[in-house]
């Protein structure tokens, strides 16, 4: 099964928000959170608040991975912040190639994570036997490992699997880089660092680039490559309307994830009817296939009791706060951006406007159009250009720009 992209997810999520899922104060259902990971390594320590963002909380050597031959694997648990600036424990998986040299290149790669359960996190998927959860990007990542690059794969949805919370993903990405560079045995303290990702992973990457000057100003990041990025969730809400979509389950999952991150401001469970609560519960710990199955054949209106939440300023602000086009910060690092100009799943105009704003602010931006008519194939077609661009940043070459 092809992994659906996050653009389709968020695009439809806000069908739920905008249309009707947000509906009825006839119930007082609480948000539904994922089952806690049974592995105590993932648990937050009692002294979590005593640590600063990016501080290393624990390191665990992991068994070798056949999909990454010759690579050493370590889990790194670290302190980060959620969207309310409260401390959370997050995890990144660091792959160290056999030909690693001290302070060699470090790439933080934000993998697409479509899921609401803790078992959907990258650190878990790497060791799963479920063929639907394999890391399909492994061949491409192996080519980068052969170049001697270390690769960090953060669980950028956080401990509550807050699918859809884009700003959170950017913060976790930055803190994961901080943590990787603070683990002595990884010998990455003085490495040149880059970031990359596509779709949902591109959203975490793009947010990390924009947040870095304020959130992690001490980090020296040579550049960020982000493709197929949903830049404006509010635009997606207005564009989708009430049409049915085959990826409705992912839209529903994104609404659940946003409620987890903003339970007081986006209490969607309070506005669902009994059928909506049942569908929500069926996918609450699911990964892509489970979510798609639970949402199949449904739409927002049938799961909602009323449409009150659409007029809530708090709900609108949550959407806006996770829309990069509307964020007033800009990256200070070079940026490589690619997308399909006919992508039907994301508002391309928001990408163009964001690129124009970055160029006007002096960002070294290279934007490339993919010759793909849709979202998923644009990821593959853009990969060679992304790698070439990252190589240039690791070599310390001046970043190209095609800003007008």
Secondary structure, 3 states (H helix, E strand, C coil): CCCCCHHHHHHHHHHHHHHHCCCCCCCCCCCCCCCCCCCHHHCCCCCHHHCCCCCEEEEEEECCCHHHCCCEEEEEEEEEECCCCCEEEEEEEEEECCCCCCCCCEEEEECCCCECCHHHCHHHHCCCCCHHHCCCCHHHHHHHHHCCCEEEEECCCCCCCCCCCHHHHHHHHHHHHHHHHHCHHHCCCCCCEEEEEECHHHHHHHHHHHHHHHHCCCCCEEEEEEECCCCCHHHHHHHHCCCCCCCHHHHHHHHHHHHHHCCCCCCHHHHECHHHHHHHHHHCCCEHHHHHHHHCCCCCHHHECCCCHHHCHHHHHHHHHCCHHHCCCCCCCCEEEEEECCCCCCCHHHHHHHHHHHHHCCCCEEEEEECCCCHHHHHHHCHHHHHHHHHHHHCCCCCCCCCC
